[in-house]
């Protein structure tokens, strides 16, 4: 839909208070899902992040790559395996995961650089960023899947101070220097807490949180931590969203002001959520704010 000149001006005016409020604030964007597979959507996500930086935000991208990893595992004649939603990661799978995530990382760096912003791609192994230990799935060993035990944010802080945009892939290591694949949602949450982020945004394959998933008109635009806890306990949410919502609660209780769950398949979803009064996804906050 084409906007008139005055409508375009109104869009910019509506963004002013948000730009003022979040100027020089850190926002962590967890980038994953189908938005990573479509070249046009990928371009739009990167454009959004670059614009956030240009208007004064301090963005950090933490990306996944699960679907790309599965594709490469199949390509080499192996079969992806999952237990309780977690990838079984033996040594060959870990090698493929690290290779794929680093390829994805550098491709995102290139996209950001093409728009005139200096970006640096790192993994959780660089600068001792993400220390972890083996993660079990209901007591079962699933290989080189990591649980973060410590975040050392100095490298991120240094990059932001020097006006770089950090792009991070979720590979960590343990005290014996073994590499581990870390869930990107977990990594984004841990990093947001460690750097004192103002906002954390999850790009997903759903529009947000629904009161009734079968009713697409029941999207919840805003909820508090207390409401989120009750929602989990009420069994009103699908099992796949529970870990994500738990991460949201954890981040908010550790200082993040707002967490957003957005549909990364919607063009320019970050701008529509952050710079408009209504937003398009679900925002979770510590307490309800006065209008």
ABEGO torsion letter per residue (X at the ends): XBBBAAAAAAAAAAAAAAAAAABGBBBBBBBBEAAAABAAAAAAAAAAAAAAAAAGBBBBBBBBGAAAAAAAAAAAGBBBBBBGGBBBBBAAAAAAAAAAAAAAAAAAAAAAAAAGBBBBBBBAABGGABBBBBBBBGGBBAEBBBBBABBBAAAAAAAAAAGBBBBBBBBBBBAAGBBBBBBAAAAAAAAAAAAGBABBBBBBABAEBBABAABAAABBABBBAAAAAAAAAAGABBAAAAAAAAAAAAAAAAGBABBBBBBAABBGAAAAAAABAAEABBBBBABBBBX
